[in-house]
Amino acid sequence: MTDRPTNWPGDPADDEHATPPAPGPADEAALDDRLAGAVDVSDAPDVVFAVSRHGRRALHSGGTAPPPAVPREDLRYEIGSASKTFTGLLLTRLIHDGVLTGGEPAVACLDPARPAGPDPVTLAHLITHTSGLPGLPAGFLRLALPAWRTNPYARYPADRLTGTFLRHGPKHRPGTRWHYSNYGVSVLGHAVEAVTGTAWEDLLTRQVLHPFGLSGTALRAADGKTDATGHRKDGRTPVPAFDAGGFQAAGAVRSTPHDLLAFLEAHLDPAGSPAAGALRAVRVPVLRRGLGHRHVHTVAWFRHPTDGGPMYFHSGATLGQQAFLGFRPDTGTALAAVCTRRFRARDPFMTTAYAFLAGE
């Protein structure tokens, strides 16, 4: 059973006042060597590891493919499920601004004439993966299989996704089990759109992109001069730009490494941000599960312990790209890592990125 504090989305995190030491020249030289090693180990056509320490940035890029016309660190990359960190912050901002409470039944948001029932799926359930919904909606695989190597999500549009949710209830009583669900977070996006009367792209732009100055972030590809090209598992065959279909809130964000660092730096130093309250709130644990409550989650992040304090992270993947975002308040470090090769068995990219941040 899940356990969520009643003060969600909560008070300031317990690591808010950590004061890590500033790095010296020797640390910076060692960091450059580690970045170069991480890029080489990742074994993908295009790789960027971008680190911020106390606001000082270091980026290293490379890959197995010839360098593109635009520097790799200036391209926009598909971050897949790491988009949920943007969605969690957006929802938390709306709650802190009094627009929403998080307790709204999703059914009532999507169809005000429909009764919510005694145990409704709320917006809070959807963002914390405790809605009782499966990972993907009914009928998804049947529609997606013909386009499995290209754009399967594009074949499941928004009206089909919300219609499926309104016709079929959750598999389990909301709030009793944790199950990671792209479906649930996507329903959240459409429910928030409906109740606010604002398109998801506009909400994201107003609540996250503009306030944080993220001009290199979008929900869809523009062209090859702007967006990185993904590749299949072989690392050679290009794939089309990812189309999230009705799953925008769960995985549509594409962004430059510099924008991703700016996003993470705001989490490390909320005090100077127009969204300070929401940034502090998304650090607060809202769910503890597993033996000894070892698996800790916030509204937007997975949270793991380190020797110095908690580490926050989220990964994501599309049909041809991968991303890892994370930050550590105890060391003042943020990491944004991206690559353009589809995840495969024993893929080194995610483990390298996780170990890099954990080792900070």
N, C-alpha and C positions, 0 to 999 in steps of 0.2 A: 504493500500500500504506500501511496505517496504521502509526503508530509510537507505542507506548505505553510510558512509563517503567516499569521493574520495581518501583518503589517505590509504585505506585498502591495506595491513595488518598493516599499521599504525605506529604511533609514540609511544613512551613509555606511559604506562598507567598513569592515573592521581593519582594513589595510590602508585607509585613506591617508593617514598621517605618516606613512613610511617615508624616511629620508635617506635614500641610497647615496653612497659616495660617488663623486664625479670621476669619470675615467681619465687616465693619464696617457701620455704618448705611447708607452709600451702596450697599454691595453688596446689602443687604436690600431697599432701595427698587428697585434694578434688578431683583432677583429677582422682586418682585411684578409689575413691568411685564412681564417675560418670561413669567411664569405666565399672566397674563391674555391675552397675545398667543397663547400656545400653545393655550389653551382655545378662543379665537375661531377660530383657523385650523383646528382639528380638525373642525369642521362636523358635529356629531353631536347627537342629542337631549339626551344627558347626557354631560358630560365632567368629569373631575377630574384635575388635575395636582397631585401631592403630592410635596414635596421635603423632605429632611432634610439639613441641613448641620451637621456636628458635633453631631448630636442635636437641633438647633433646627429645628422643623418649620414649613413654610409650605404652605398648601393653597389652591388656587383652583378653583372649580367654576362651571359654566355650561352652556349648550347652547341648541339651537334649539327645544326643547320647553318648555312652561311648567314652572316648578319643581315637583317632586313634593312630596307631603305631608311626607315625611321629607327632611331636607337631603341633597343628593347625596353629600356626603362621608361620610355615615353608612350608606349603602346597601351591600349586598354585590354585587360585580360578578363575572361569569364571566371567568376569566383564561385559559381554554383551555390551550394548550401551555405557557404559563408555569408550569403546575402541575408540570412536570417538574423545576423547581428545588426544589420541596418533596420530590419523589420522590428526587432525587439526594441531598439532605441526609439524608433518612430512611435510605436504603441506607448512606450513609457512617457514620451514627451506629451502625447495627447492626454494621458492620465494625469500627469503633473499639471497640465494646463486646465484641467477640469472639463475637457471635452468628453472624455470617457471615464469609466471607473474600472474597466477590466472585467466586471461582473456581468456585463450585458450578454444575454443568450444570443448566440450567433444566428439561430433561427429567426428570432425577432428582428435582428438587424436586416436580414435578407428578405424577410417577408413579415411585416408588422401585423398582418391579419392572422398569422398562424400562431396558435398557442405554443408556448415554449415547453410545457410539460413539467413534471415534478423534478427531474434531474437534467436540466438543460446543459448542453455544451456551451461554455462561456468563452469569451475572448481570452481570458486567463488560461483556461484549459488548453486552448489551441496553441498559444505561444509557448507553453511549457510541456507540450507533447503528452498531456494527460487527458486528452479529449475522449479516448476510447476508440478513435478512428484508426483504420489501418494505415500503412505507410503510403499507399496509393489507392485511388478510388476504384470502385467496381467498374469493370469493363475497360480499364486502362490498357492492360496488356493486349487485349484483342484489337484495339484501335492502334496501339503503338507499334506492334511487331513489324508491320510492313515498312516502317521507317526507323527501325531500331538502330541502324548504323548511321543515320543522318539526323533526323529531328523528331523523335517519338513524342515529346511533350507538346509539340506544335499541333498534334492531331487530337489533343484533348483541350478544347477551348474553355473559356470562363463559364459560359452558360451551361455547358455540360457538367462542369465540375460542381457548380452551385446547385444545379438541378439534382445531381446525384446525392449531394449532402441533404437536401430537403426531402428527398424520397426515402433515404435509408438512414436509420439511426446509428449510433456508435455500436461497436461490438462489445464494449464493456462500459460499466457505469462511469461517467466522467469523474476524474479526480481520484480513481482507485489504482490506476496502473500507469506506468511510463512506457510509451512506445513511440520512437522517433517517427514523425509523420510529415512528409512533404505535403501530403493532402491536407492535413490539419492547418498548417501554417498558410497554405494557399487559400483555404476557406476563410481564415482570419483576414487576409488582405481584402477579399471581396466583401466581407461583412463590414470592415472599417470603411471601405469605399461607400457602401450603401448607406450606412448610418450617418456619415459625414457629408454625403452628396458630392464627394470629390474623387476624381480618378486617382488610382494608386500612384501613377507616375507624378502627378501634381503634389500629392501628399508627401511623397519621398523627397521631392525637390524642395518643398517649403519647410519641411520639418528637419531634414538632414543635409541635403546637398548644399543648398544656399547658405544655411547658418555655419557650416563647416568649410565653406569655400571649395567644395569638391567639383570643380568645373570639368574634370576629366572622368566623371562617373556618369553612367547612363544605364538604361534597361534594355537597349537593343543596339546591334552593331550598326556602324555607319559605313565604313569602307575599309579596304585593305591598308590604307595609309594611316588609319586611326586604330584599328583593332587587330590584335594578334590572331594568327591563324592556328587553330587547333589541329591535332594529328591523332590518328588511330594508335593502337597499342604498339604498332611496329615503329612508330616514331618517324615515319616517312610519308604516309598517305594523309593528305589534308582532309579535313571534314568541314562542312558548312558551319557558319556562325550559329550558335545555340539560340533556339527560339523556345522560350519557356511556356508558350501557350497560356493556359489558365493558371499556371503555377508561378506567376511573377513574384509574389511575396516570398516564395520559398527559394528562388534560385536565379533570378533574372539579372542581378547586378553585374556589370562589367566595369572595371576601373583601372586606372594607372597605379603603379607602385607608389608614386608620390602621393596620390590621393588617399590610398589605403593607409600610408603612414600618417597622414594628417588626421584621418579618422581615428586611428589608434592613439596618436598623441593626445587627442582630446580626452580620451578615456584615462590616460595617465595623469593629465593635469586639468581636471574639470573646472577648477576655480576660474579660469579665464574664458570659459565658454558661455554662450547664451543658453546652453542647455545643461548647466551645471548640476541641477537637481536630478535630471534624468540620467546623466552620465554616472552619478554616484549610485543611483538606484539600480542600474543594470549590473553593478558589481555584487549586489546583495544576493546571497543564496536564497532561492525560493523553493528548492526541491533537494532532498537528500534521499538516496535510495541505495539498495544493495546491502551486503553484509557490513555492518558497522557504519552504515550511511557513508560509505567511502566515495560514492558517485555523487558529486555536488554540481548543481546547475543553477544558473541565474536566468533571468528573463532572456538573455541574449547569448550567454557564453557557457561553455564547459569550464569547470574550475577544478584544477588539480593542485595538490600541495607540492611545495618544494622546500628545501632546507631554509630558505629565507622568507617564504611567504607564499600566498596563492598565485597561481599562474592561470590566466584566462586565455582561452583559445577556441577557435572554430575552424574546421576545414571544409572544403567543398570541391566538387568535381562535376564537369559536364562531359559531353561525348568526346572532347578532345583536349581539355585543359584541366588543371588542378590549381588549388589555392590553399594557403594556410595563413591565418591571421591570429596574432596573439600578443599579449602584453603582460609584463610583470611589474607591478608597482614597487616591489622591494628593490629592484635594480634600475628602475626608471627606463626599462627597455621595451620597445615594441618591435615586432617582426612581421613583415608582409612578404610572403614568398609565393611566386607564381611560376607555372611552367605549361608548355603546350604539348603535352603527351597524355593520352588517356590512361587512367589508372589501370594497372595490370597486376597480376600476382607477384608478390614480393617487390612491389614498386618501391624504390628508395626515396622518392621525393618527400612524402608525408612524414616518414620516420626521421628523415634528416632534418626537416624543418622543426618538428617537435623537439628532437634532441638538442637542436641549436638553441631554442628558447629556454628549454629546461636547464641547459648547461650554463646559461647566463648567470 
